[in-house]
Amino acid sequence: MPPVLIYTKPFCPYCSRAVQLLKKKDVAFTEIDDAAFDKAKKAEMIEKSNGRATFPQIFIGDTHVGGCDDLMRLEGSGALDKLLAA
């Protein structure tokens, strides 16, 4: 399974929903919490996501998944499992 990285911020319902889905699927992931308040981490996230500054931002291996809605779309279509299995 490729490494999964998620940038989150506190009290973000979309972040919580994305994290819950990953936990439900027993996916090991690295969470960079408080990225909204750490200028270096937020800049890193924006650079890696080609300018997207909203939370969460999710990466599976070298693939930028996007935000929570993007993750949920992948799950709904069955593509998330394929991406995680790559």
Buried (B, 14 or more C-beta within 10 A) or exposed (E): EEEBBBBBBEEBEBBBBBBEBBEEEEBEBEBBBEBBEBEEBBEBBBEBBEEBEBBBBBBBBEEBBBBBEBBBEBBEEEEBEEBBEE
